[in-house]
Amino acid sequence: MFKSILYLIGKTEKNNLNFLGKHKFEVNFSNNNLQITFDSPKVLIGCDKIPSKIARDPAPSFYKYRIEKIDKINHDCFLYRLVSPDGIYCPIPLGHHVIARLTKKGNVLTRPYTPISAKCLANIGKSRLEFLIKIYQDGIFTPELVKLQEGDVLELSEPNNRVNIEKLSDESNVVMLAAGSGITPMVRILQHRHAQKRQSTLFFFNRKRIDLIGEALFNLSFDDTLLVVKNVFSDEQDVSGDELRGRVRKELLEENLSTFKDTQFFVCGPEGFNIAAVKSLEECGVDRKHIHIFC
Ligand SMILES: Cc1cc2nc3c(=O)[nH]c(=O)nc-3n(C[C@H](O)[C@H](O)[C@H](O)COP(=O)(O)OP(=O)(O)OC[C@H]3O[C@@H](n4cnc5c(N)ncnc54)[C@H](O)[C@@H]3O)c2cc1C
């Protein structure tokens, strides 16, 4: 079966909604042509100003996962364990994320999340996914998510990503720069590399020690020789031992990495962090093609 979606790309979602309004439209395919007929000519006013394109079957399918368990990890992070519906056995490749979807007062809200654990329970034909999710009191999606309880349902899409992280993460030298919940895509990559006896370096940026996420959650020991972890705090006055202070910057990377050559750099955090991380790495002489951002 052929499924198409017409993307209407306006400056804002509101533009697109205004364009469609509450009008009815009919879609016909014939002789390789797509024809959309609206119930009012007014709908088409301004249509030529809205760029649009057609993509073949781009929309992921969503499945209703059941929330099996919720654990509080620190002051604003929760671990959600979800189980797929019967017969949905959906492997999540390394570095891929899914889209979580819920509805608030008739509005559909979506956000991407990366499982820190993805197990296919072949014996019962289901998948079990674990997500570490930071709740933003002033956010849009997470204040709704946090209202859900064990036993409730959360819709998740099929996995999504453009880059073959599995291949990249097999490279001999990998350095990760993660800020806050940006640690999530790194967790399974760290486990994967550890299983292959490959060393990884992780710079884990947080505001304060209370924001840290315990290593036990990752099924890895941060003392392991295969895993070098540098905790960097932006809002702690005193740091001790291996801890570092400040924000991502060229000097911090230069002082703590012996080489930038033949290394793949993985970056994940809020947009401002990602921009600063890429800039700092480039100032250290890293070629942009060796820097991979999860976004
Ligand atoms: C590929 C990918 C994977 C991800 N995986 C995870 C994961 O596993 N776990 C996880 O916790 N998160 C993950 N995220 C982040 C997640 O998708 C959401 O962005 C996050 O949960 C916040 O959503 P929210 O709607 O609650 O907050 P938002 O409404 O997005 O707001 C978040 C914060 O940003 C501030 N903010 C919003 N807009 C602006 C603005 N214009 N200027 C300045 N500040 C602003 C808000 O005030 C708030 O403090 C991932 C993101 C991506 C892209």
The ligand as a MOL file (V3000), in Angstrom:
LIG
                    3D

  0  0  0     0  0            999 V3000
M  V30 BEGIN CTAB
M  V30 COUNTS 53 58 0 0 0
M  V30 BEGIN ATOM
M  V30 1 C 17.2930 12.8780 19.9170 0
M  V30 2 C 16.8760 13.3240 21.3050 0
M  V30 3 C 16.8160 12.4080 22.3270 0
M  V30 4 C 16.4400 12.8090 23.6190 0
M  V30 5 N 16.4360 11.8910 24.6360 0
M  V30 6 C 16.1140 12.2960 25.8810 0
M  V30 7 C 16.1310 11.3590 26.9820 0
M  V30 8 O 16.3880 10.1720 26.8050 0
M  V30 9 N 15.8100 11.8350 28.2140 0
M  V30 10 C 15.4810 13.1610 28.4470 0
M  V30 11 O 15.2010 13.5160 29.5950 0
M  V30 12 N 15.4350 14.0420 27.4260 0
M  V30 13 C 15.7270 13.6370 26.1700 0
M  V30 14 N 15.6620 14.5380 25.1390 0
M  V30 15 C 15.0620 15.8810 25.3920 0
M  V30 16 C 13.5200 15.7470 25.2620 0
M  V30 17 O 13.1550 15.4300 23.9450 0
M  V30 18 C 12.7580 17.0310 25.6540 0
M  V30 19 O 13.3410 18.1070 24.9710 0
M  V30 20 C 12.8080 17.2850 27.1630 0
M  V30 21 O 12.1820 16.1910 27.8340 0
M  V30 22 C 12.1020 18.5870 27.5380 0
M  V30 23 O 10.7860 18.5640 27.0620 0
M  V30 24 P 9.6470 19.5270 27.6590 0
M  V30 25 O 8.6190 19.6820 26.6040 0
M  V30 26 O 9.2020 19.0910 29.0130 0
M  V30 27 O 10.4150 20.8810 27.8960 0
M  V30 28 P 10.5450 22.1040 26.8610 0
M  V30 29 O 9.2620 22.7920 26.7130 0
M  V30 30 O 11.1880 21.6050 25.6170 0
M  V30 31 O 11.5520 23.0300 27.6640 0
M  V30 32 C 12.7640 22.5240 28.2350 0
M  V30 33 C 13.5030 23.6660 28.9130 0
M  V30 34 O 13.9530 24.6110 27.9340 0
M  V30 35 C 13.4330 25.8850 28.2260 0
M  V30 36 N 13.1180 26.5080 26.9470 0
M  V30 37 C 12.1560 26.1390 26.0740 0
M  V30 38 N 12.1730 26.9580 25.0050 0
M  V30 39 C 13.1620 27.8370 25.2160 0
M  V30 40 C 13.7010 28.9330 24.4820 0
M  V30 41 N 13.1990 29.2810 23.2920 0
M  V30 42 N 14.7490 29.6080 24.9990 0
M  V30 43 C 15.2640 29.2680 26.1870 0
M  V30 44 N 14.8140 28.2510 26.9410 0
M  V30 45 C 13.7830 27.5630 26.4570 0
M  V30 46 C 12.1970 25.6480 29.0770 0
M  V30 47 O 11.9090 26.7590 29.8880 0
M  V30 48 C 12.6230 24.4380 29.8850 0
M  V30 49 O 13.3900 24.8050 31.0130 0
M  V30 50 C 16.0810 14.1610 23.8580 0
M  V30 51 C 16.1400 15.0850 22.8260 0
M  V30 52 C 16.5380 14.6870 21.5710 0
M  V30 53 C 16.6150 15.7160 20.4620 0
M  V30 END ATOM
M  V30 BEGIN BOND
M  V30 1 1 1 2
M  V30 2 1 2 3
M  V30 3 2 2 52
M  V30 4 2 3 4
M  V30 5 1 4 5
M  V30 6 1 4 50
M  V30 7 2 5 6
M  V30 8 1 6 7
M  V30 9 1 6 13
M  V30 10 2 7 8
M  V30 11 1 7 9
M  V30 12 1 9 10
M  V30 13 2 10 11
M  V30 14 1 10 12
M  V30 15 2 12 13
M  V30 16 1 13 14
M  V30 17 1 14 15
M  V30 18 1 14 50
M  V30 19 1 15 16
M  V30 20 1 16 17
M  V30 21 1 16 18
M  V30 22 1 18 19
M  V30 23 1 18 20
M  V30 24 1 20 21
M  V30 25 1 20 22
M  V30 26 1 22 23
M  V30 27 1 23 24
M  V30 28 2 24 25
M  V30 29 1 24 26
M  V30 30 1 24 27
M  V30 31 1 27 28
M  V30 32 2 28 29
M  V30 33 1 28 30
M  V30 34 1 28 31
M  V30 35 1 31 32
M  V30 36 1 32 33
M  V30 37 1 33 34
M  V30 38 1 33 48
M  V30 39 1 34 35
M  V30 40 1 35 36
M  V30 41 1 35 46
M  V30 42 1 36 37
M  V30 43 1 36 45
M  V30 44 2 37 38
M  V30 45 1 38 39
M  V30 46 1 39 40
M  V30 47 2 39 45
M  V30 48 1 40 41
M  V30 49 2 40 42
M  V30 50 1 42 43
M  V30 51 2 43 44
M  V30 52 1 44 45
M  V30 53 1 46 47
M  V30 54 1 46 48
M  V30 55 1 48 49
M  V30 56 2 50 51
M  V30 57 1 51 52
M  V30 58 1 52 53
M  V30 END BOND
M  V30 END CTAB
M  END
